[in-house]
Amino acid sequence: MAKTMAQLPYHYGVKVRVFPSNEQKRLIKRNSDASRFIYNQMNGMNNDLFWLKQVKIPITLVLNRIADLTERLKKPSTAISNSHGWLNHSDFDSLMKANAIRNYKTAWKLFHQVHQAGTPKFHKRGYTQTYQTSCLYSAKVTIPTMKNGSVRLIDNC
C-alpha cells in the first residue's frame, strides 16, 4: 500500500546535484520558465488589484476590472492556463503550476506575518534554472518521470 508523505513517520527533503541530458535540460528550462511566468502573473494580478482598489472614483471600467481580477485570483491555475494556452503543453510537470502558485501565496502570507521582506517581487530570469516539484507516492504511477511529477528513491544508496 502506498503512503503519502503526511502518513510517514518522518518528513525529509533531498537536495541533489544532477547531470541532465540535453533533453532533460530542455524540459528543466521550460518548466523553470513556466514556473517563473506563473509566479509573475500572480504578482501582476495582485499588484493591479491593489492599485485599482486605490481609485477613489468608482468608474465602471475599474469596477469591472476589479471583479475580473478577483474572479481570476479565486482559481489562478485555470485562469492563467486559459489565457495562456501554451501552459497546457505536455512537456510541463504536472505539479509545477500548483507549486508556483503555492510559493506565491506563501510569499504573500509571509509578508503579512513578518513585514520585513516586503511584498513579493517579480522573479527575473537567471543563469540557473530551478523549479519545484512534489513527490507522489502513488500506486497509480508505475514509472516515475519528470512529466508525471513523481520521484522515487530506488534503493538506500
GIPE-V175734 format. One record per pair of residues at least 24 apart in sequence whose C-alpha atoms are under 10 Angstrom apart, sorted by the first residue. I is the first residue (numbers start at 1). J is the second residue. Records with the same first field share a line. If there is no record, write none. Layout:
I: J, J
This chain:
1: 137, 138, 139
2: 136, 137, 138, 139, 140
3: 136, 137, 138, 139
4: 135, 136, 137, 138
5: 135, 136, 137
13: 135
24: 146
25: 129
26: 91
27: 91, 92, 93, 146, 147
28: 91, 92, 93, 129, 130, 131, 146
29: 128, 129, 130, 131
30: 87, 91, 92, 93, 129, 131
31: 87, 91, 92, 93, 94, 96, 97, 129, 130, 131, 132, 133, 146, 147
32: 92, 93, 96, 100, 125, 128, 129, 130, 131, 132
33: 124, 125, 126, 129, 130, 131
34: 86, 87, 92, 93, 96, 97, 100, 131
35: 87, 92, 93, 96, 97, 98, 99, 100, 101, 103, 123, 130, 131, 132
36: 97, 100, 122, 123, 124, 125, 129, 130, 131
37: 80, 87, 97, 100, 122, 123, 124, 125
38: 76, 77, 80, 81, 84, 87, 96, 97, 98, 99, 100, 101, 104
39: 97, 99, 100, 101, 102, 103, 104, 105, 120, 121, 122, 123
40: 100, 101, 104, 120, 121, 122, 123, 124
41: 76, 80, 101, 122
42: 72, 73, 76, 77, 80, 100, 101, 104, 105, 120, 122
43: 101, 104, 105, 108, 119, 120, 121, 122, 123
44: 121, 122
45: 69, 70, 72, 73, 76
46: 70, 73, 108, 120
47: 119, 120
49: 73
76: 101
77: 101
90: 147, 148
91: 146, 147, 148
92: 146, 147, 148, 149
93: 131, 132, 133, 134, 145, 146, 147, 148, 149, 150
94: 133, 134, 146, 147, 148, 149, 150
95: 132, 133, 134, 135, 136, 147, 148, 149, 150
96: 131, 132, 133, 134, 147, 149
97: 131, 132, 133
98: 132, 133, 134
99: 131, 132, 133, 134
100: 131, 132, 133
103: 132
